[in-house]
């Protein structure tokens, strides 16, 4: 049974923070965006979760493409995310190879491109106290007793054409057919791709990175014979939810780097008086950037190198997820702000900009960049 007193306290807290209440009870007739969350407990044991809420407009509760395109206020995003319940159960990673009712219900809902009405019965619901840098936040966590889908999922017809394909081929085929990398990541985490005998559940944060890297690799294979850019230096810029992205595009072989600066007072640097700087070579943010850059080179039919300077400012108060880098770099690469004839002009401009706005020298930042070392740059001057 759910602790009634605790449920009431959580509901009151939610109403105080966001102006409306959420009723926590043993059974929920609600909706999923659709969205899932799979996390590692002690591999091969995993937590298989489906995010749900009461709101019929739940499609907007997990929709980074919509949020970024329409510049949805960050408070609205937090408000919607905090009402989500992660309905979960501990399962084995090999579950996709079995004929399991819970898995089949969750998979059917994840295959849908529209929200799904469902009923979930819980053994327990509690407040979620953790926020993931990769996944973002949600409000509550509940242990599933059983789940029932009340309507037919709207599944793209292309899904039925990949049964005999290898996993990477399936992912790229669906991507080329118009499926978003967000859709593909949630299916990848469900172990949906490839031959059934090999299928496994994958933690969501691994699935996001894997899909980004698969798509980036396939795109770069397609564009390897494209022309390289001339000896100009192009500067792109975009700001998204307190994350400022500056991209320097210059002659090269299609490589990219992500140099991050955490400004004092930002969510990842709350207590320091100094900015924290580093090159990101491995995280989900870096894989998101690589995919955005590969798409950019494909769309504009030219190859070069890209160094992105990301400044996480005080406006970024709550981690929203790796999608901030994915969407931020996509929009950045469509917003050219300056063009320079040589490297020295570029560096002088950036140093003035970064010192005035962030009190950070570009000369300090570029020490973290292999691509911007002068001895390699001077080859193009």
N, C-alpha and C positions, 0 to 999 in steps of 0.2 A: 504493500500500500504506500501511497505518497504521504509524506508528512504534511498534514493539512496546515499546521501552524507555519511551517517553513515555506510552504507554497504561498500562503497569504502574505508573508513578509516579502517574498520575492516579487509578487504581483504589485504590492504597494511601492516597493523600491522602483520598479519599472515605471509605474504611473508617475511617480515624483520626478523621475529623470526625463521622461519622454512624453508626458501628458496623456498617456492612455495605458490601460491595464492589459495584462495578459493573464488569462485564467489557466492555471496549471492543474490538471486533473489526470485521472488514471487513463482515460481514453480521449483521443483527439480525432475529430473529423476535420481535417485540414488539407493543406496543399504543400507540394514541394515545387521549387522553381522550374525544373528539377535541379537538385544539387546533392552531391554526396561528400562524405569525408571519411577517408580511410587512413588510419594512423597505426603505427607499429607499437605493439605492447612488449612482446618478447618473441620476435620472429622465430617460427612461422605463425605465431598468434598475432592477429590483427583486430582492430576495432573497425567493424563495418557500420558506417553511419549514413543516415539520410536526413538532410536538413528540411525541417517542416515548420509551418506556422498556420494560423487561422485565416490569414488574409487572402482573398481571392486574387489580388493583384501581386501575388508573390513572385511572379516572373521578374519583377524589377528588384527583388531582394538579392539576387546573385547575377548581375548583368553588367560586368565591367565595361563592355562595349557601349552600352546605353549610357552608363554613368559618365564616362569620359566624353562621349559625343555631345551630350546635353549639359555638360558641366554641372551635374547634380551636386548640390551642396553637401559637403562632407558630413554635416550633422544629420542630414536625411539618410545618408548611407548607413551611418552608425545606428540610427534609430531603427532602420529596417533590419539590419544584421542582428541587433541585440534582441530582437523578438524571435529569432530562429531557435528551434530546439534541435539538437543533434540526437536523433533517435538511433541508438547504436546497440551492437551486440558483439561480443568477442567470438571470433570465428578463426578457422584455419585458412592459411593463404591458398591452399589447394581447393577451396570451396567451388570455384568455377568449373572444376572437372566433374562435379557431382550434380545430381538432380535435387537441389535443395530449394525448398519453397521460398524461404526468406530471400535467398540470393536471387531467385528468378523474379520475385516481386520488385526488389530494388533495381535489378538490371532493366526490367521493362520500363520502369519510371525514368531511369537515366537515359534510355534510348530516345525518349520523347523530346521533341523540340518545343513543346508547350508545357505549361504547368499541369500537374496531375492532382486530382482529388483522391485522398486516401484516408484510411482509418488506421490509427496506431494505438496499440494498447501497451501501457508502460508498467513496469514493476517499480520504477523509481525515477524521479526527476530532481535535478539539482542545478545550482547556478554554475556556469562555466567560469573558471577563474583564470584561464590561460588564453593568450592571444598569440597566434602564430605569425611570424614575419612573412611566411609563404602563403598561408591560407587566409589570414585575416581573423576576424572575430565572429563569434556567435554568442547568444545569450545564455542558453541552457543546454543541459545534457541529460538524456533519459535512456534508461535501459529498456530495450524492446522486449515485450512479451510476444506479440504477434503483429502482423501488418497485413492490410488488405487494400488493394487498388480498386477504386470505384468507377473508373472509366478507362476507355481504351487509349493507350498512349499514341501520340502522333509521331510516327517513326518515318524518317526519310526513306524513300524507295531505294536509295543507293546502299543502304545498310544491308539489303537482301542480296547484294551482288558481290559481297566480299567473303563469303563463307570459305572459299577455297584459296584465298590469298594469304600470303605471309603477313605477319603483323605490320612491318614497315610499309609494305605495298598497300595494305588496307588503309593505313593512316594517311598516306599521301594521296591515295585515290579519293578519299572522302574530303580531304582538304582542298584538292583541285575541284571537287564538286560543290564547294561552297560552305562546307562545315567549318566552324570556327575551331581554333586550337583549344578553346575552353571546353567545347563539346567533346573533342577528341581526348582531352586529358581525363575527363570524368569516365569515359568508356575504357581508356587504358587502365585506369585505377581499378576498374571492375574486372580486369582480366578478359576483356571482350575480344581482343584481336588475336589472330593467329589460330593455329590448329588446337582443337579443344584439349587434346592430350597434354599440351604444354602450358595451358592457361593457369595464371595465378593472380590473386589480388595483389595490388601494388599500392603502397602508401601514397596518398594524394600528392605530397610534395615531390616524391620521386617521379610520379607520373607526369606532372607538369613539366619538369625538367627534361624528361625523356622525350616527350612529344615535341617540345621546342627544338631539341637537338636533332631528332629524326627529320623534322621539316626543314631545318636549316641545312642539314647535310644534303638532302635531296634537291633543294633549290639551288645550292651552290654547284651541284653536279650539272644542273641544267644550264647555268650561266657561265660556266668556266671559260667559254670562248668569247665572251663579250669583250668589247674594247675597254682599255683602261683610260681613266680620266687624264686630262692634261696637267700642267704644272701649277694649277690654281689651288687655292685653299678655300674651302666653303665652310661657313659657320651657320649651324642650325640652332634653334632655341625653342623650348616649350616649358611651361610650368604647369604642374598638375598636383593639386592638393598639398602644396608646400614642398614639392620636389621640383627643383629647377634643373633642367637638362640642357647642357650645351654640347653639341656634337661638331667635331672638326673632321671634315671629309677631305682627304688629300690623296695623292698618288700612292698606289700600293697594290697588294695582291688579294684584297678581300678580307683582311684581318681586322679585328676590332678589340677595343679595351674599354673597361668601365672603371673610372677613377672616382671614388666616392668621398665626399666630405660631409661629416656629421657636425652641423653647427651647434654650439652650446645652447641648451634649452630645447633641442629637438628630441623626439621620442627615444632615439637611440643614444643620446648624449645629454642626459638631464642634469647631471651633477658636475660636469667638468667646466672649467673656465676657457678651455681651449678646443679648437676644432680637431676632430679625429679624421685622419686621412688614410686611405688605403686603396690598393688596386684589387678589384673583385674578379677572381679568375674561375670561381667554382660555383657560386650560389645560383639560386633560381633567377635572380635578377640578371646575372650575366647571360644565362641561356636565353632569357626573354629578349635581351638586347640583340643577341646574335641572330635570332629569328627576324626581328624587326629590320635589322640591317640587310639580311639576305633578301627580304622582300623589297626593300628599297632599291638594291642593286638590280634585282629582276625587273622591277617596274620602270626604272629609268635606263635600263640596258647599258649600264656602265659599272666598272669595277674600280675600287680604290680601298683605302684604309679608313677606319673611323675610330676616333677616340672620343668617348663621352665623359664629360665631367658632370657628375650628379651631386647637387647640393641638397642635403636634407635639412630644411629650415625649421624654425620654431613653429611654423604653421602646421607642420606634420605632427600631430599630437597623439594619434593612435595608429598602429600598424594596420594597414588595410589589405595587404597581401602583395604578392609578386606582380599582380596585374597592373599595379601603379607604374612599374618599370616598363612592362609590355606596352601599355597604352601611351604612356608618356613618351617613350622613344619613337613609337609610330607617328605620333603627332609632331614630335620634334623634327623628324626627317621629312616632313611636309611643310616645314616653316623655315625657309632660308632667310637669314637676316643680313648676312654680309658675305662679300667675296674679296679675297686678298690675292695680290700678285706674288707675294713671297712669304716665307716663314716668319721673318722678323716682324713684318707688319701685323701678322696674326697674333704673335706672342705679345707684342706691345699693346694691342687692343684688348686682349684677354686679361692681361695683367691690370690694366686700368679698371676694367669692368669688375674683376674679382676682388681687387683691393677695396674699391669703393663700396661694393655691395656686401661682401662677406668678410673683409679684412683677411683675405687669404691670397698669397702670391701664386701666380701661375708657375713661377720658376720652382716653387716648392712642389706644386702638384705634378709638374711634368717629370720630376725625378722618379715618380712611380710608374711612368710610361716607358715601355720598351719601344713603342712605335714612334714616339715623339723625340727620341734622342737625336740630337743635332747631327751626329755624324751620318745617320741614315737619311735624315731630311735633306741635308745639303746635296745629296745625290740628285735631287730633283730641281735644284735652284740654278 
